Amino acid sequence: MPAEDTAPKVPSIADPSAPLTASYTYHCPTPTASGPYILGVDEAGRGPVLGPLVYGVAYCPATYQEKLDALGFADSKTLTAQTRSSLLETLCSDPANLGWSVRVLCPQAISSGMLRRPPTNLNRQSEQATVLLIREVLQRGIKLSEVYVDALGPTKPYEAYLSAQFPDISFTVAAKADSKFKIVGAASVAAKVTRDAWVEGWVFEEHAGVDTPAPARWGATLGSGYPSDPKTQAWIKSSLDKTFGFPSLVRFSWTTVKVVLEKDAHAVQWTDEGQTSLIKAFETATGRDKARCAVTKDLHIKSVGTL
């Protein structure tokens, strides 16, 4: 079924009929009420093997907190999809006082970062998304006094890291911040609604631009996207192309996917396999360039740590 028929319409997705091929940031119209503002940060989709990771922020004047508390925001995981959608509309209903933004990390970018050398692990990518969102909110003229962040792990080191990045802002990093602070709950709703809309209305870029689309190669029953979900596991196993792997919906750096590829996909033999002399020429015993072949020295070729 076409994505435009199934995906909820949310402001943070410009064109639901287009595939997600790159990470992007969405900002709502900038609030006009006087500051300073408080801001909350939360995410949706860290654990799933399918779909994007979405970081969300929500912000309002510090003097607006009493009104915010009465709007019904909470940890998005405890709310129904209908309630979350309604709350996102609430978040858009008072543009003078309420603002929100999301950073959508596409599956390809997540996996590429985790598999590069040196790797950019998921925590680091999450930190980068958080800092980017806060910085861009500030650049839009919003004066922030306090920021509340749902914890990635140990709270104090992350709190110190963010404080060093933005020394004029008071940071509170806490576990389950989305249930403790309404502004974080609002950020949680923005992130969750955006992610769900992308996954539920997923457009496979592998079919994009085809005049006569082939029959659907991948089933519509994705499950929750979490590796432990039997429906998700079944989808992954049934969606494998033994030569080309998986569509771009899949985070191919996840162990769940690696195991399926190693077990069921065609084996790959690299051209240097079995060529002992070639391998030896590029081996590094105690240093990257020690014992390299004469050709590499003549051509001034040196090993690098990062591509």
C-alpha positions in Angstrom: 0.0 0.0 0.0 1.4 3.4 -0.8 3.0 5.3 2.1 0.7 8.3 1.7 -2.3 6.0 2.4 -0.9 4.6 5.7 1.6 7.0 7.2 0.3 9.6 9.7 0.8 13.2 8.5 3.3 14.8 10.8 5.0 18.2 10.2 8.5 16.7 10.7 8.1 14.5 7.5 7.9 16.8 4.5 7.0 14.2 1.9 5.7 10.8 3.3 5.8 9.4 -0.3 9.6 9.8 -0.6 12.1 7.3 0.9 14.3 8.2 3.8 17.8 8.3 2.3 19.7 10.8 4.5 19.6 12.1 8.0 17.9 15.5 8.5 16.7 18.0 11.1 13.2 19.6 11.4 12.4 22.7 13.3 8.9 24.0 14.0 8.3 27.8 13.6 10.3 29.7 16.3 8.3 30.7 19.4 8.0 34.4 20.0 7.3 34.5 23.7 10.0 36.1 26.0 12.5 33.8 27.6 14.4 32.3 29.1 13.3 28.9 28.0 13.6 25.4 29.4 14.2 22.5 26.9 13.8 18.7 27.1 15.7 16.1 25.1 14.6 12.5 24.5 14.8 9.9 21.7 12.9 7.1 20.0 14.4 4.1 18.4 17.8 3.4 19.9 17.2 -0.3 20.3 15.4 -1.4 17.1 17.1 -3.1 14.2 14.7 -1.4 11.8 14.2 2.2 10.9 15.6 5.5 12.0 16.7 6.8 15.4 14.9 10.1 16.2 16.1 12.6 18.7 13.5 15.2 19.8 13.6 18.4 21.8 10.7 20.5 23.1 11.0 23.9 24.7 8.9 26.6 26.3 9.4 29.7 28.4 10.2 28.9 32.0 7.1 30.8 33.1 5.0 28.5 31.0 5.7 25.4 33.1 2.5 25.4 35.0 0.5 25.4 31.8 2.7 22.7 30.3 2.1 20.4 33.3 -1.6 20.5 32.6 -1.3 19.4 28.9 -0.8 15.7 29.5 2.7 15.1 28.3 4.5 11.9 29.6 6.8 9.2 28.6 5.6 8.4 25.0 6.0 4.6 25.6 3.2 4.7 28.1 0.8 6.4 25.8 -1.3 5.1 22.9 -0.5 6.1 19.4 -3.7 8.1 19.2 -2.8 10.0 22.4 0.7 10.7 21.1 -0.6 12.1 17.8 -3.1 14.3 19.8 -0.3 15.5 22.0 1.9 16.4 19.0 -1.0 18.5 17.8 -1.1 20.1 21.3 2.6 20.9 20.9 1.8 22.7 17.7 -1.2 24.5 19.1 0.5 27.4 20.8 3.4 28.4 18.5 4.1 31.6 20.5 5.1 29.5 23.6 5.8 25.9 22.5 8.6 24.8 20.2 10.0 21.4 19.1 12.5 20.0 16.8 13.7 16.5 15.7 16.9 15.0 14.3 16.2 11.9 12.2 19.2 9.6 11.8 18.5 7.2 8.9 19.4 3.6 9.3 22.2 3.8 6.7 23.9 6.6 8.6 23.7 4.8 11.9 25.3 1.6 10.5 27.9 3.5 8.5 29.0 5.3 11.6 29.2 2.2 13.7 31.1 0.2 11.0 33.6 2.9 10.0 37.2 2.9 11.3 37.4 4.3 13.9 33.8 3.6 14.7 31.3 6.3 15.8 29.2 4.2 18.2 25.5 4.8 18.9 26.2 6.8 22.1 28.5 9.2 20.2 25.9 9.6 17.4 23.3 10.3 20.1 25.5 12.9 21.7 26.1 14.6 18.3 22.4 14.7 17.6 21.6 16.2 21.0 24.3 18.9 20.7 23.3 19.7 17.2 19.6 20.2 18.2 20.5 22.4 21.2 23.0 24.5 19.2 20.5 25.1 16.4 17.7 26.1 18.8 20.1 28.6 20.3 21.0 29.9 16.8 17.3 30.5 16.2 17.4 33.1 18.9 16.0 31.1 21.8 17.7 31.8 25.2 17.9 28.6 27.2 18.4 28.6 30.9 17.7 24.9 31.8 17.9 21.7 29.7 16.7 18.3 30.9 18.0 15.2 29.1 16.9 11.6 29.3 20.1 9.6 30.3 22.1 7.5 27.8 24.0 5.8 30.6 26.0 7.2 33.6 24.4 10.6 34.2 27.2 12.7 35.7 29.8 12.3 32.9 27.2 13.1 30.2 26.0 16.1 32.3 29.5 17.4 32.5 30.1 16.9 28.8 27.0 18.9 27.9 27.8 21.6 30.4 31.2 22.0 28.8 29.6 22.4 25.4 27.1 25.0 26.7 28.5 26.6 29.9 25.8 29.2 30.2 23.0 26.5 30.5 22.1 24.4 33.5 21.9 20.7 32.6 20.0 17.9 34.4 20.7 14.4 33.0 18.5 11.8 34.6 17.2 8.3 34.0 13.5 8.2 33.1 13.6 12.0 32.6 10.6 11.6 30.2 8.4 10.6 33.2 9.9 13.1 35.6 9.9 16.3 33.5 7.0 17.3 31.3 9.2 19.1 28.9 11.1 15.9 28.3 7.8 14.0 27.9 6.9 16.5 25.1 10.3 15.8 23.4 9.6 12.1 23.7 6.2 12.5 22.0 7.8 14.5 19.1 10.5 11.9 18.6 8.2 8.9 18.9 5.5 10.2 16.5 8.1 11.0 13.9 9.8 7.6 14.1 6.5 5.7 14.0 5.3 7.7 11.0 8.5 6.9 9.1 8.4 3.1 9.9 4.7 2.6 9.4 4.7 4.4 6.1 8.2 3.2 5.0 8.9 3.7 1.3 11.6 1.3 0.1 14.1 3.4 -1.9 15.0 0.2 -3.7 11.6 0.6 -5.5 11.9 4.4 -6.1 12.1 5.6 -9.7 10.8 2.3 -11.1 8.1 3.0 -13.7 6.5 -0.4 -13.2 7.1 -1.4 -9.6 7.8 -5.0 -9.1 5.7 -7.0 -6.6 6.6 -6.1 -3.1 9.7 -8.1 -2.1 9.4 -7.4 1.6 6.5 -8.1 3.8 4.5 -5.4 5.6 4.6 -7.2 9.0 7.7 -5.6 10.6 6.8 -6.2 14.2 8.1 -3.6 16.7 11.5 -3.5 15.0 13.2 -4.7 18.2 15.6 -7.7 17.7 13.8 -9.7 20.4 10.4 -9.4 18.6 9.5 -12.7 16.9 7.7 -10.9 14.1 10.7 -8.7 13.5 13.0 -11.8 13.5 10.7 -13.5 11.0 10.7 -10.4 8.7 14.5 -10.2 8.8 14.9 -13.8 7.8 12.3 -13.6 5.0 13.7 -10.4 3.7 17.2 -11.5 3.1 18.6 -11.3 -0.5 21.4 -13.8 -0.4 23.6 -11.6 -2.7 22.6 -8.1 -1.8 21.6 -8.4 1.8 18.8 -6.2 3.1 16.9 -3.1 2.1 17.9 0.3 3.6 15.2 0.0 6.4 17.6 -2.4 8.2 20.5 -1.3 10.4 23.1 -3.7 9.1 25.5 -3.1 11.9 23.2 -4.8 14.4 24.3 -8.3 15.6 20.9 -9.7 14.7 21.5 -8.9 11.1 25.2 -9.9 11.0 24.3 -13.4 12.3 21.7 -13.8 9.5 24.1 -12.6 6.9 26.9 -14.9 8.1 24.6 -17.9 8.3 22.3 -17.6 5.2 23.8 -15.1 2.7 26.3 -16.0 0.0 29.9 -16.1 1.2 32.2 -13.4 -0.1 35.8 -14.2 -1.2 38.0 -11.2 -1.4 40.7 -11.0 -4.1 43.5 -11.0 -1.7 42.4 -14.2 0.1 45.0 -16.9 -0.2 47.6 -14.5 -1.6 50.1 -14.8 1.2 52.8 -12.5 -0.4 50.3 -9.7 -1.0 48.9 -9.9 2.5 52.4 -10.0 4.0 53.4 -6.9 2.0 50.7 -4.9 3.8 51.0 -6.5 7.2 52.2 -4.3 10.1 54.3 -5.9 12.8 55.1 -3.2 15.2 54.0 -0.1 13.2 51.8 0.6 10.3 54.6 1.1 7.7 57.2 -1.4 9.1 58.3 -4.1 6.6 56.2 -2.6 3.8 57.1 -3.7 0.2 59.5 -1.6 -1.9 56.7 -0.4 -4.2 54.8 1.3 -1.4 58.0 3.1 -0.3 58.8 4.2 -3.9 55.3 5.6 -4.3 55.3 7.2 -0.9 52.2 5.2 0.1 51.5 5.3 3.9 48.9 3.6 6.1 46.2 5.7 7.5 44.0 5.2 10.5 40.9 6.8 9.2 39.3 6.8 5.7 
